[in-house]
Amino acid sequence: MGAVEGRSLAWDGCFNVRDLGGLETATGRRTRRGAVVRADNVRGLTAAGWQAALDHGVRRLVDLRFEAERESEPDPPAGVDVVAVSLFGGHDPVVENRIAERLISADDAAAAHAGFYIRTLEQRPETVAAAVAAVAGADRASGVVIHCFAGKDRTGIISALVLGVAGVPDEIVAADYAESGRNMSHLFDDWIADAASEEDRELRRRLALAEQATMQLVLEWLRERAGGAAGYLLEAGLSEEQLERLRARLVDD
């Protein structure tokens, strides 16, 4: 099984936008289109891009970026509310440098990325739960966008949990994560090329990776740790009612 083709959305000003609808669940149903979208920074949308998002039904943004990343940005259009949850907490250059050192020295970049995601799940369960709760608590009649800067790491973690609760098999969730790798060249190609040294260029190349094996390792950890996404989120503080609201948003009865 693989991720459904044709889910990418052309919103002017963004490069890595796709609907989480149309994916097959373990029971043979499919996730609803228009319910949840994952994206890179939608605050960079042009007027035409915002109109496309509004036409898609979007009325809530779940912004996973650091507070500093949100400074001096224009407000979204009227009628679109923002729930800001900094998934990685406060920006810490020391931690950032430590992650960079581990990534550049790793023999397996996919495993290094997975280790970082797993540490987030281990160390920040309340924050992770708050981000998922913001999706579950939105008006079911409207669409939600989960986003960060590139739509890969922070957005990838929360999207995987949302799809897991909806019953999407792990291999399809991992394939959805890997689609970001093909979409992000517009964001990262020049940044990689402009690196001051070959070592820095390799680091940037690794930072931009979105390998299916990365998310597969994270999902395996979730199953071993808590039986899957739903079990993890219950331990993190979400209620059964919130999980049911999330399932109802993603999958029709």
LOKETI-713138 format. One record per residue (C-alpha): residue number from 0; chain; x, y, z. Coordinates in Angstrom, 3 decimals. Example, Ala and Ser with C-alpha at 12.3 -4.5 7.8 and 13.67 -1.06 7.14 Angstrom:
BEGIN
SITE   i ch       xx       yy       zz
SITE   0  A   12.300   -4.500    7.800
SITE   1  A   13.670   -1.060    7.140
This chain:
BEGIN
SITE   i ch       xx       yy       zz
SITE   0  A    0.000    0.000    0.000
SITE   1  A    1.169    3.537   -0.668
SITE   2  A    0.001    7.076   -0.159
SITE   3  A   -2.729    8.247   -2.522
SITE   4  A   -1.541   10.369   -5.407
SITE   5  A   -3.092   13.752   -6.162
SITE   6  A   -3.299   15.041   -2.589
SITE   7  A   -0.884   17.937   -3.141
SITE   8  A   -2.513   21.364   -3.059
SITE   9  A   -1.367   24.342   -5.115
SITE  10  A   -1.525   27.247   -2.666
SITE  11  A    0.526   30.164   -3.957
SITE  12  A    3.277   31.027   -1.492
SITE  13  A    3.706   27.487   -0.126
SITE  14  A    5.512   24.461   -1.526
SITE  15  A    4.725   21.482    0.701
SITE  16  A    0.948   21.378    1.110
SITE  17  A   -1.182   18.251    0.952
SITE  18  A   -4.553   17.074    2.148
SITE  19  A   -4.548   14.194    4.614
SITE  20  A   -7.740   12.925    3.011
SITE  21  A   -8.004   10.016    0.616
SITE  22  A   -5.781    7.640    2.600
SITE  23  A   -6.975    4.090    3.191
SITE  24  A   -7.545    2.997    6.775
SITE  25  A   -7.044   -0.479    8.222
SITE  26  A  -10.809   -1.051    7.987
SITE  27  A  -10.925   -0.246    4.270
SITE  28  A  -12.433    3.224    4.584
SITE  29  A  -10.662    6.411    3.548
SITE  30  A   -9.825    9.596    5.371
SITE  31  A  -11.993   12.625    4.551
SITE  32  A  -10.673   15.277    2.212
SITE  33  A  -10.785   18.838    3.473
SITE  34  A  -10.648   17.841    7.143
SITE  35  A   -6.911   18.253    7.827
SITE  36  A   -4.141   19.682    5.662
SITE  37  A   -0.399   19.584    6.408
SITE  38  A    1.780   22.400    5.146
SITE  39  A    4.912   24.461    5.317
SITE  40  A    4.547   28.056    6.562
SITE  41  A    1.109   29.155    5.381
SITE  42  A    1.717   32.630    6.781
SITE  43  A    3.699   33.211    3.585
SITE  44  A    0.676   32.671    1.347
SITE  45  A   -0.178   35.297   -1.219
SITE  46  A   -3.708   36.675   -1.475
SITE  47  A   -4.423   34.032   -4.113
SITE  48  A   -2.946   31.352   -1.865
SITE  49  A   -5.124   32.387    1.061
SITE  50  A   -8.166   32.344   -1.171
SITE  51  A   -7.343   28.790   -2.226
SITE  52  A   -7.017   27.801    1.453
SITE  53  A  -10.321   29.444    2.319
SITE  54  A  -11.993   27.765   -0.649
SITE  55  A  -10.646   24.470    0.703
SITE  56  A  -12.557   25.147    3.911
SITE  57  A   -9.652   26.132    6.168
SITE  58  A  -10.711   28.006    9.303
SITE  59  A   -8.028   26.986   11.831
SITE  60  A   -4.224   26.973   11.786
SITE  61  A   -2.274   24.854   14.261
SITE  62  A    1.113   26.598   14.218
SITE  63  A    3.912   24.423   15.619
SITE  64  A    6.771   26.925   15.236
SITE  65  A    8.885   28.716   17.817
SITE  66  A    7.479   32.026   19.005
SITE  67  A   10.357   33.894   17.321
SITE  68  A    9.407   32.360   13.972
SITE  69  A    5.979   33.983   14.227
SITE  70  A    7.166   37.531   14.894
SITE  71  A    6.202   40.346   12.497
SITE  72  A    3.969   38.150   10.360
SITE  73  A    0.683   39.396    8.912
SITE  74  A   -2.480   38.029   10.456
SITE  75  A   -4.419   35.378    8.531
SITE  76  A   -7.684   36.417    6.884
SITE  77  A  -10.720   37.130    9.030
SITE  78  A  -12.457   33.959   10.135
SITE  79  A   -9.234   31.923   10.422
SITE  80  A   -8.128   31.344   14.011
SITE  81  A   -4.599   30.379   15.074
SITE  82  A   -3.655   27.931   17.823
SITE  83  A    0.071   28.328   18.495
SITE  84  A    1.809   25.345   20.092
SITE  85  A    5.614   25.417   19.915
SITE  86  A    6.195   21.707   19.564
SITE  87  A    9.912   21.896   20.333
SITE  88  A    9.441   24.345   23.227
SITE  89  A   11.706   27.387   23.377
SITE  90  A   14.451   27.844   20.816
SITE  91  A   17.756   26.694   22.324
SITE  92  A   20.926   27.144   20.190
SITE  93  A   22.823   24.678   22.396
SITE  94  A   20.273   21.938   21.740
SITE  95  A   20.189   22.885   18.050
SITE  96  A   23.974   22.522   17.792
SITE  97  A   23.870   19.192   19.610
SITE  98  A   21.289   17.873   17.149
SITE  99  A   23.387   19.098   14.221
SITE 100  A   26.477   17.328   15.592
SITE 101  A   24.589   14.067   16.013
SITE 102  A   23.098   14.287   12.552
SITE 103  A   26.358   15.024   10.736
SITE 104  A   28.198   12.229   12.576
SITE 105  A   25.450    9.614   12.184
SITE 106  A   25.987    6.651    9.892
SITE 107  A   22.204    6.480    9.373
SITE 108  A   20.551    9.892    8.934
SITE 109  A   17.064    8.363    8.958
SITE 110  A   17.673    6.828   12.377
SITE 111  A   19.137   10.101   13.664
SITE 112  A   16.026   12.026   12.603
SITE 113  A   13.823    9.356   14.161
SITE 114  A   15.748    9.603   17.414
SITE 115  A   15.130   13.331   17.553
SITE 116  A   11.395   12.890   16.905
SITE 117  A   11.174   10.164   19.545
SITE 118  A   12.901   12.393   22.111
SITE 119  A   10.259   15.029   21.428
SITE 120  A    7.517   12.465   22.022
SITE 121  A    9.232   11.268   25.203
SITE 122  A   10.103   14.663   26.667
SITE 123  A    7.169   16.847   25.562
SITE 124  A    4.010   14.682   25.703
SITE 125  A    1.826   17.504   27.064
SITE 126  A    2.845   19.808   24.218
SITE 127  A    2.293   17.068   21.641
SITE 128  A   -1.137   16.393   23.146
SITE 129  A   -2.008   20.115   23.041
SITE 130  A   -1.237   20.259   19.314
SITE 131  A   -3.387   17.214   18.554
SITE 132  A   -6.160   18.566   20.804
SITE 133  A   -6.207   21.746   18.729
SITE 134  A   -7.009   19.648   15.663
SITE 135  A   -9.615   17.546   17.470
SITE 136  A  -11.313   20.605   18.962
SITE 137  A  -11.884   22.493   15.731
SITE 138  A  -15.354   22.862   14.223
SITE 139  A  -15.903   19.663   12.271
SITE 140  A  -17.527   21.580    9.421
SITE 141  A  -14.280   23.447    8.698
SITE 142  A  -10.758   22.478    7.747
SITE 143  A   -7.598   22.575    9.863
SITE 144  A   -4.044   23.235    8.690
SITE 145  A   -1.144   21.793   10.677
SITE 146  A    2.042   23.649    9.805
SITE 147  A    5.558   24.639   10.831
SITE 148  A    8.328   26.125    8.648
SITE 149  A    8.983   23.372    6.125
SITE 150  A    6.062   21.080    6.946
SITE 151  A    8.367   18.130    7.576
SITE 152  A    9.591   17.625   11.155
SITE 153  A    7.127   19.191   13.606
SITE 154  A    4.263   18.856   11.151
SITE 155  A    5.356   15.300   10.365
SITE 156  A    5.137   14.235   14.017
SITE 157  A    1.644   15.639   14.578
SITE 158  A    0.327   14.475   11.194
SITE 159  A    1.528   10.943   11.926
SITE 160  A   -0.328   10.910   15.240
SITE 161  A   -3.509   12.274   13.671
SITE 162  A   -3.416    9.663   10.906
SITE 163  A   -2.610    6.926   13.411
SITE 164  A   -5.691    7.765   15.472
SITE 165  A   -7.735    7.640   12.264
SITE 166  A   -6.551    4.070   11.697
SITE 167  A   -4.250    4.677    8.726
SITE 168  A   -1.665    1.854    8.557
SITE 169  A    1.906    2.685    9.500
SITE 170  A    3.319    2.114    6.022
SITE 171  A    0.918    4.667    4.532
SITE 172  A    1.650    7.191    7.296
SITE 173  A    5.379    6.776    6.647
SITE 174  A    4.866    7.165    2.901
SITE 175  A    2.939   10.387    3.485
SITE 176  A    5.845   11.728    5.568
SITE 177  A    8.302   10.884    2.772
SITE 178  A    6.324   12.920    0.231
SITE 179  A    7.752   16.046    1.855
SITE 180  A   11.179   15.101    0.525
SITE 181  A   10.009   15.648   -3.034
SITE 182  A    8.183   18.876   -2.247
SITE 183  A   10.856   20.777   -0.345
SITE 184  A   13.458   21.377   -3.039
SITE 185  A   12.083   24.890   -3.595
SITE 186  A   12.688   25.626    0.082
SITE 187  A   16.097   24.040    0.505
SITE 188  A   18.035   23.777   -2.763
SITE 189  A   19.476   27.306   -2.674
SITE 190  A   20.126   27.071    1.082
SITE 191  A   22.092   23.854    0.579
SITE 192  A   24.037   25.286   -2.371
SITE 193  A   24.976   28.414   -0.395
SITE 194  A   26.667   26.471    2.431
SITE 195  A   30.086   27.846    3.388
SITE 196  A   31.805   24.447    3.511
SITE 197  A   31.319   20.910    2.295
SITE 198  A   30.607   19.768    5.852
SITE 199  A   27.928   22.426    6.269
SITE 200  A   26.482   21.498    2.879
SITE 201  A   26.214   17.864    3.958
SITE 202  A   24.583   18.891    7.234
SITE 203  A   22.007   20.978    5.394
SITE 204  A   21.358   18.143    2.970
SITE 205  A   20.733   15.786    5.888
SITE 206  A   18.508   18.296    7.667
SITE 207  A   16.337   18.434    4.548
SITE 208  A   15.860   14.662    4.300
SITE 209  A   12.422   13.129    4.764
SITE 210  A   13.024    9.392    4.468
SITE 211  A   10.227    6.889    4.865
SITE 212  A   12.440    4.840    7.179
SITE 213  A   12.530    7.756    9.643
SITE 214  A    8.811    7.766   10.265
SITE 215  A    8.640    3.975   10.199
SITE 216  A   11.066    3.898   13.144
SITE 217  A    8.981    6.456   15.025
SITE 218  A    5.795    4.483   14.448
SITE 219  A    7.475    1.271   15.594
SITE 220  A    8.499    3.068   18.799
SITE 221  A    4.931    4.271   19.335
SITE 222  A    3.592    0.731   19.002
SITE 223  A    6.190   -0.688   21.375
SITE 224  A    5.768    2.158   23.864
SITE 225  A    1.988    2.620   23.931
SITE 226  A    0.353    0.348   21.383
SITE 227  A    0.207    3.143   18.794
SITE 228  A   -0.813    6.779   18.419
SITE 229  A   -4.060    6.559   20.378
SITE 230  A   -2.433    4.878   23.360
SITE 231  A    0.365    7.440   23.422
SITE 232  A   -2.063   10.369   23.295
SITE 233  A   -4.200    8.939   26.088
SITE 234  A   -1.097    8.668   28.249
SITE 235  A   -0.181   12.225   27.247
SITE 236  A   -3.481   13.556   28.577
SITE 237  A   -6.057   13.443   25.791
SITE 238  A   -9.453   11.964   26.614
SITE 239  A  -11.295    9.200   24.783
SITE 240  A  -13.836   11.857   23.759
SITE 241  A  -11.140   13.955   22.116
SITE 242  A   -9.831   10.940   20.237
SITE 243  A  -13.344   10.139   19.046
SITE 244  A  -13.765   13.736   17.848
SITE 245  A  -10.528   13.382   15.931
SITE 246  A  -11.615   10.089   14.346
SITE 247  A  -14.971   11.609   13.412
SITE 248  A  -13.175   14.511   11.756
SITE 249  A  -10.927   12.235    9.718
SITE 250  A  -13.168    9.260    8.912
SITE 251  A  -16.879    9.193    8.150
SITE 252  A  -19.074    6.622    9.903
